[in-house]
Amino acid sequence: MLDGISLVGSRDGFLLGEPGKRYALPNASVMIHQPSGGAAGQASDIAIHAREILRVRERLNRIYQKHTGIRDLETIEKMMERDYFMTADEAKTFGLIDQVLEKRMVKPKDE
């Protein structure tokens, strides 16, 4: 279980946890974006790293397509192009969280 208290960003948005156990507080923000990285060295090595980042970007977009409420790959690609911030309610609609916690969850005293 992962709780979104304030800001869940970048890869953390991808790692929000197992469906059914993903929560955020009402004022939390969730941010997603495409992978980034840096490479130095010979041109051929830089090209290898660039191909890998592009491969990871495509895979990540397809994973979001499979596991969120958005089935149109073009929409996901557009969202992932730059930093994309969502409110807790938007993240729920997107499919990254399951519930926006409006009040404390209290465990029964017998637990």
Residue pairs with C-beta under 8 A, 6 or more apart in sequence:
1 17
1 18
1 21
1 22
1 23
2 8
2 12
2 15
2 16
2 17
2 21
2 22
2 23
3 23
3 24
3 25
3 101
4 16
4 22
4 23
4 24
4 25
4 28
4 30
4 88
4 91
4 97
5 24
5 25
5 28
6 25
6 27
6 28
6 29
7 28
7 29
7 30
7 31
8 16
8 24
8 28
8 29
8 30
8 31
8 91
9 29
9 30
9 31
10 31
10 32
10 33
13 30
13 31
13 32
13 91
13 96
14 32
14 60
14 63
14 64
16 22
16 30
16 96
16 97
19 67
19 98
20 98
21 98
22 96
22 97
22 98
22 99
23 97
23 98
23 99
23 100
23 101
24 30
24 88
24 91
24 92
24 97
24 99
24 100
24 101
25 88
25 100
25 101
26 88
26 100
26 101
26 102
27 88
28 87
28 88
28 91
29 85
29 86
29 87
29 88
30 85
30 86
30 88
30 90
30 91
30 94
30 96
30 97
31 83
31 84
31 85
31 86
32 64
32 79
32 80
32 83
32 84
32 86
32 96
33 80
33 81
33 82
33 83
33 84
34 57
34 60
34 80
34 81
35 53
35 56
35 57
35 60
36 53
37 49
37 53
39 45
39 46
39 48
39 49
39 50
40 46
57 80
60 80
61 73
61 76
61 77
61 80
62 73
64 70
64 76
64 80
65 71
65 72
65 73
65 76
67 95
68 76
68 94
68 95
68 96
69 93
69 94
69 95
70 76
70 79
70 94
70 95
86 94
86 96
88 97
88 100
89 100
91 97
92 98
92 99
92 100
